[in-house]
Amino acid sequence: MLLSKRRYSGWRQIQDEFADYKASLGPWSVAEILDFLRTEYPSRSPFTPDRIERFLHSDDETLTAWTP
Protein backbone atom coordinates (compact mmCIF):
# COMPACT_ATOMS: atom_id res chain seq x y z
CA MET A 1 0.00 0.00 0.00
CA LEU A 2 1.20 3.47 -0.82
CA LEU A 3 0.02 6.86 0.37
CA SER A 4 1.07 9.77 -1.81
CA LYS A 5 0.87 13.54 -1.60
CA ARG A 6 1.87 13.90 -5.25
CA ARG A 7 -0.61 15.43 -7.67
CA TYR A 8 -1.42 13.32 -10.71
CA SER A 9 -3.29 14.23 -13.86
CA GLY A 10 -5.14 10.91 -13.78
CA TRP A 11 -4.97 7.21 -13.06
CA ARG A 12 -2.87 6.49 -16.14
CA GLN A 13 -0.04 8.67 -14.84
CA ILE A 14 -0.12 6.76 -11.56
CA GLN A 15 -0.14 3.44 -13.42
CA ASP A 16 2.91 4.54 -15.43
CA GLU A 17 4.78 5.25 -12.20
CA PHE A 18 3.63 2.19 -10.22
CA ALA A 19 3.42 -1.04 -12.23
CA ASP A 20 1.19 -2.82 -9.69
CA TYR A 21 -1.24 0.11 -9.33
CA LYS A 22 -4.80 -1.03 -8.59
CA ALA A 23 -6.89 1.96 -7.49
CA SER A 24 -6.73 5.57 -6.43
CA LEU A 25 -8.70 6.47 -3.33
CA GLY A 26 -8.85 10.11 -2.44
CA PRO A 27 -7.72 12.77 -1.86
CA TRP A 28 -8.86 12.14 1.68
CA SER A 29 -8.53 13.78 5.06
CA VAL A 30 -6.68 12.05 7.90
CA ALA A 31 -10.02 11.01 9.42
CA GLU A 32 -11.15 9.48 6.12
CA ILE A 33 -7.86 7.58 5.71
CA LEU A 34 -8.06 6.20 9.24
CA ASP A 35 -11.71 5.22 8.81
CA PHE A 36 -10.90 3.38 5.57
CA LEU A 37 -8.00 1.52 7.19
CA ARG A 38 -10.12 0.54 10.21
CA THR A 39 -12.80 -0.82 7.89
CA GLU A 40 -10.55 -2.61 5.41
CA TYR A 41 -7.97 -3.89 7.94
CA PRO A 42 -9.85 -4.30 11.24
CA SER A 43 -7.25 -6.55 12.85
CA ARG A 44 -4.01 -4.99 11.56
CA SER A 45 -3.73 -1.72 9.64
CA PRO A 46 -0.77 -1.18 7.28
CA PHE A 47 -0.20 2.25 8.92
CA THR A 48 -0.56 3.52 12.47
CA PRO A 49 -2.41 6.81 12.97
CA ASP A 50 0.82 8.40 14.25
CA ARG A 51 2.72 7.33 11.15
CA ILE A 52 0.07 8.85 8.88
CA GLU A 53 0.09 12.11 10.86
CA ARG A 54 3.91 12.34 10.70
CA PHE A 55 3.83 11.64 6.96
CA LEU A 56 1.21 14.30 6.25
CA HIS A 57 3.26 16.90 8.14
CA SER A 58 6.57 15.87 6.54
CA ASP A 59 8.20 16.85 3.26
CA ASP A 60 8.01 13.22 2.09
CA GLU A 61 5.87 12.62 -0.99
CA THR A 62 5.10 8.94 -0.44
CA LEU A 63 4.63 6.48 2.38
CA THR A 64 4.69 2.74 1.75
CA ALA A 65 3.69 -0.21 3.90
CA TRP A 66 3.01 -3.89 3.72
CA THR A 67 -0.46 -5.03 2.78
CA PRO A 68 -2.01 -7.84 4.78
C-alpha positions in Angstrom: 0.0 0.0 0.0 1.2 3.5 -0.8 0.0 6.9 0.4 1.1 9.8 -1.8 0.9 13.5 -1.6 1.9 13.9 -5.3 -0.6 15.4 -7.7 -1.4 13.3 -10.7 -3.3 14.2 -13.9 -5.1 10.9 -13.8 -5.0 7.2 -13.1 -2.9 6.5 -16.1 0.0 8.7 -14.8 -0.1 6.8 -11.6 -0.1 3.4 -13.4 2.9 4.5 -15.4 4.8 5.2 -12.2 3.6 2.2 -10.2 3.4 -1.0 -12.2 1.2 -2.8 -9.7 -1.2 0.1 -9.3 -4.8 -1.0 -8.6 -6.9 2.0 -7.5 -6.7 5.6 -6.4 -8.7 6.5 -3.3 -8.9 10.1 -2.4 -7.7 12.8 -1.9 -8.9 12.1 1.7 -8.5 13.8 5.1 -6.7 12.0 7.9 -10.0 11.0 9.4 -11.1 9.5 6.1 -7.9 7.6 5.7 -8.1 6.2 9.2 -11.7 5.2 8.8 -10.9 3.4 5.6 -8.0 1.5 7.2 -10.1 0.5 10.2 -12.8 -0.8 7.9 -10.5 -2.6 5.4 -8.0 -3.9 7.9 -9.9 -4.3 11.2 -7.3 -6.6 12.9 -4.0 -5.0 11.6 -3.7 -1.7 9.6 -0.8 -1.2 7.3 -0.2 2.2 8.9 -0.6 3.5 12.5 -2.4 6.8 13.0 0.8 8.4 14.2 2.7 7.3 11.1 0.1 8.9 8.9 0.1 12.1 10.9 3.9 12.3 10.7 3.8 11.6 7.0 1.2 14.3 6.3 3.3 16.9 8.1 6.6 15.9 6.5 8.2 16.8 3.3 8.0 13.2 2.1 5.9 12.6 -1.0 5.1 8.9 -0.4 4.6 6.5 2.4 4.7 2.7 1.8 3.7 -0.2 3.9 3.0 -3.9 3.7 -0.5 -5.0 2.8 -2.0 -7.8 4.8 
